[in-house]
Amino acid sequence: MKKVFLASVTGICLLISTAIAVNGQLASNHARPLERFIILNKTEPENSPGFVGRVNPPVIRNFLKTYKDVSGEKWIEVKDGFVAMFNYNGMDHQVAYTKKGNLLRTIRSYSEDKMPTDLRHIVKSSYYDYEITRVHEIETPLDPITYVVQLTGEKELINLGIYDGQIEVLQKFNKSK
């Protein structure tokens, strides 16, 4: 009777320890997809009270709703929220959220070949001797898209702002000789 009892207890303990190990592995497997939401700029030590190691869940929810097919993004925490940086369809993206998960702005950066044709026509019709080196498309909720276009000429560099079809020279630099 003792042998049967000891064998039963040993078997039950073995089953319990196996179940605990399997549950631990399952829990760690579910946590792995969230590892991509770890914040990069950990300025405080992990044991400090102000340390934030992960992006807030509402931010993650809103990000995944909009960018389902993105992976490998890098997160940083800024004063009022979080910024995700990633490359998608050959464009660099920076997407900023408040701590509560509300979208603040999206900045897409790309080269001339990804530029909308009407925008390219507006720039090239006035600055035909310049090369378009980079385009930054800035989108904020409730506002029209703003473009900052970087131009390189023979003697100068120009940053143009284009908003609602209007061009404005934001900065002009002479190239060094």
N, C-alpha and C positions, 0 to 999 in steps of 0.2 A: 504494500500500500504506500509506504514511504517513497519507493522508487517511482511509482506512477505519479505521485503528488509532485516530487522533485522534477520529474521529466515534464509534467504539465506546466509548472511554474517556469522552468527554463525555457520551454517553448513559447509561453506567453511573453516572457521578457524579450526573447529573440524577436518575436513578431512586433512588439511595441518599439524596440530599438530600430528595427528595419523601417517601420512606418514613420518614425520620427525623422530618420535619415532621408527617406523619400520625400516627405513633406518639406524638409529643409531644402532639398534640391529643387523641388517645384517652386518654392517661394523665391529662391535665388534666380531661377530661370525666368520668372515673371518680372523680376526687378531689372534684368539685363537691358530690355529695351529702354528703360528710363535712364540708363547710364548716359545716354546722349544728352540729357538735360542737366548735366552737371555744369555749374558755372565755372568759367575759366579764371576769372580774376579774383582768386581767393586772397584778399589782402589781409585777412585776419586769420590767426591760427584756429584750427578746427575745434579746439576746446574752449574758445572764447564765446561769451554769450551772444555776440553780434554776428557770429559765423552763419552764413547761409550757404548751404552746399548744393541746393537744387533750385530749379526754376519753380515758381508757384504753379500749382495745378490749374488754375483758370487760364494762365498764360499758355500752358502746354495744350489744353483743350482747344483754345482758339487757334493756336498755331497749326495743330494737326487737322483742324477743320478746313483751313485754307490751303495748307501745303501737305497734302497726303503723300505725295511721291518723293518727298525730299528726305535725304539722310545725310549724316555727316556734318550737320550744322554745328557751329560753335556759339556758345552763349556767353554773354557778359552781363554783369549786373551794373546798372548805372544808377544815378541818384534817384530817379523816379520810377524805375522799372527794370526791364530786361531787353536786350537786343540779341537777335539771332542773326548770324552771318552764314551764308551758304551760297553755293553756285548752282544754278538751275537753268537749263536750256542755254548754256553759254553766257549767262548773265550773272554778275555778282549781285547778291541781295543783302540788304540790311533791313530787318523788320523790327520795329520798336514797339513795345507794349508797356502799359502801366503795370503796376504790381497786381492790380485786380484783373488783368488780362485784356483790357481795352486797347485796340490798335491805335498807336500814335502816328506812325508814318512808315512808309515803305520806300526804300531807295534802291533802284536798280541801276547798275552801272554796266555799260557795254560799249562795244566799238561801233564804228560807222555802219558796218554791214547789217547790224541789227536795228538800226535807227528807222523810225517810221518815215516813209517816203515824203510825206508832206512836210515834215519837220526838216528833213535833209534838204529839200528844195528851198525852204525859207532861208536856211543858213547858207547854202552854196550860192544862192542868187545874189547875196550881198558880200560874201567872203569866198569867192571862187578860187583865189590864189592860196587859200589856207587848207591845211589838212585837218580833218576832224579826228582828234586823237582819242577822245573819250566823251561819252554822254552819260549824264547822271539824271535819272528820271525820278522826281520826288513826288510822291503821292501821299496826301493826307486826307483823312475823312472830310467830306463836305467841301473840299476845295478842288479847283481844276489842277491837273498835273502841271508841275513846273519842271523845266528842263534846264540843266546847266551843261553847256557844251564847251569843251576845251578845244581850242584851235591852235595850231602851230603854223606860223608863217616863216618866211625867210629871215625876218629881222625881229619878230615879236611873237609873244604868246598872248592869247586872249581867252578870257572866260566870258561866255555869253549867258545871259539869263533869258529864257523864253517862257512867257506866261500868257496864256490866252491869245496866242498868235503875235504878241508884241516882243520884239528883241530889244535887249538892253545890255550894254557892255558893263559887266560887273568888275572885271579887272583887266589891266593891260600891262604887260611886262616886256621890256626890251631884252633881247637875247644878248648874252655877254659875247664879246668879240674874241 
